[in-house]
Amino acid sequence: MALAPLDRTGGMEDSLAEVRALLQDIAHCFTAESGSLSTRELANTVAAVEDVSKTVEFL
């Protein structure tokens, strides 16, 4: 499946703003709980966040 850039719309920007707010909430929870995670769990979480950030950057 190929991805193509989209023209910006108000709805898209609103959706991305909601995604940003949710990601900030997740980041806050992650920061608060990261002390109790193993090194492997931390690495897996960082890898997942990197994947999400690449997708959001594309959008």
C-alpha positions, 0 to 999 in steps of 0.5 A: 500500500502506497502512502501519498501526502495529503492537502491540509484540512481543518479536520486533519489539523484538529485530529493531529492536535488530538493525537499530540495531546494524547501522546503528551499524556502517554509521555507523562505517564511513561515518565512517571512510571519509567523507574519501575520498568526493566531495561528491555521494557524501556527499549521496547517503549522507546522503539514504539515511540520512534515508530509513532513519531515517524508516522506523525512526522509524515502526516 
